[in-house]
Amino acid sequence: MFEESGFEIYESVTNEYARDGIHDEIGTPERRALTCKEILERLRRKYYEMEEMLLEQDATQR
């Protein structure tokens, strides 16, 4: 494949998401990091709520 097309093979197999301009806007990476942290915090909170609920159910069943 490389012998027929040369370096164009590598140029055509790139990730397009890096070219869509997400880094052009000021503050975008920071906003994305904050959004990820907020989502992770919600997931943790939900996990611990569920774990506590299961522990309470286990204690009442004994």
TORKOL-4160 file (C-alpha; in steps of 0.2 Angstrom, whole numbers, padded with zeros to 4 digits, m for minus):
62
<pt num="1" X="0000" Y="0000" Z="0000"/>
<pt num="2" X="0014" Y="0012" Z="0004"/>
<pt num="3" X="0023" Y="0008" Z="m0012"/>
<pt num="4" X="0008" Y="0013" Z="m0022"/>
<pt num="5" X="0003" Y="0029" Z="m0013"/>
<pt num="6" X="0018" Y="0034" Z="m0003"/>
<pt num="7" X="0016" Y="0046" Z="0012"/>
<pt num="8" X="m0002" Y="0051" Z="0007"/>
<pt num="9" X="m0008" Y="0035" Z="0016"/>
<pt num="10" X="m0002" Y="0042" Z="0032"/>
<pt num="11" X="m0009" Y="0060" Z="0029"/>
<pt num="12" X="m0026" Y="0052" Z="0025"/>
<pt num="13" X="m0027" Y="0042" Z="0041"/>
<pt num="14" X="m0027" Y="0056" Z="0053"/>
<pt num="15" X="m0039" Y="0061" Z="0067"/>
<pt num="16" X="m0051" Y="0074" Z="0060"/>
<pt num="17" X="m0057" Y="0080" Z="0078"/>
<pt num="18" X="m0040" Y="0089" Z="0080"/>
<pt num="19" X="m0044" Y="0100" Z="0065"/>
<pt num="20" X="m0062" Y="0105" Z="0070"/>
<pt num="21" X="m0057" Y="0121" Z="0079"/>
<pt num="22" X="m0060" Y="0116" Z="0097"/>
<pt num="23" X="m0044" Y="0123" Z="0102"/>
<pt num="24" X="m0046" Y="0140" Z="0093"/>
<pt num="25" X="m0059" Y="0147" Z="0105"/>
<pt num="26" X="m0051" Y="0154" Z="0121"/>
<pt num="27" X="m0054" Y="0144" Z="0137"/>
<pt num="28" X="m0061" Y="0129" Z="0128"/>
<pt num="29" X="m0049" Y="0116" Z="0135"/>
<pt num="30" X="m0051" Y="0123" Z="0153"/>
<pt num="31" X="m0070" Y="0122" Z="0151"/>
<pt num="32" X="m0069" Y="0104" Z="0145"/>
<pt num="33" X="m0058" Y="0100" Z="0160"/>
<pt num="34" X="m0071" Y="0108" Z="0172"/>
<pt num="35" X="m0085" Y="0099" Z="0163"/>
<pt num="36" X="m0076" Y="0082" Z="0165"/>
<pt num="37" X="m0072" Y="0086" Z="0184"/>
<pt num="38" X="m0091" Y="0090" Z="0187"/>
<pt num="39" X="m0097" Y="0074" Z="0179"/>
<pt num="40" X="m0084" Y="0064" Z="0188"/>
<pt num="41" X="m0090" Y="0072" Z="0205"/>
<pt num="42" X="m0108" Y="0068" Z="0201"/>
<pt num="43" X="m0104" Y="0050" Z="0197"/>
<pt num="44" X="m0094" Y="0048" Z="0213"/>
<pt num="45" X="m0108" Y="0056" Z="0223"/>
<pt num="46" X="m0121" Y="0044" Z="0215"/>
<pt num="47" X="m0109" Y="0029" Z="0218"/>
<pt num="48" X="m0107" Y="0033" Z="0237"/>
<pt num="49" X="m0126" Y="0036" Z="0239"/>
<pt num="50" X="m0129" Y="0019" Z="0231"/>
<pt num="51" X="m0116" Y="0011" Z="0241"/>
<pt num="52" X="m0123" Y="0018" Z="0257"/>
<pt num="53" X="m0141" Y="0013" Z="0252"/>
<pt num="54" X="m0135" Y="m0005" Z="0249"/>
<pt num="55" X="m0126" Y="m0005" Z="0266"/>
<pt num="56" X="m0142" Y="0001" Z="0275"/>
<pt num="57" X="m0152" Y="m0013" Z="0266"/>
<pt num="58" X="m0139" Y="m0026" Z="0271"/>
<pt num="59" X="m0140" Y="m0020" Z="0289"/>
<pt num="60" X="m0159" Y="m0021" Z="0290"/>
<pt num="61" X="m0159" Y="m0038" Z="0282"/>
<pt num="62" X="m0148" Y="m0045" Z="0296"/>
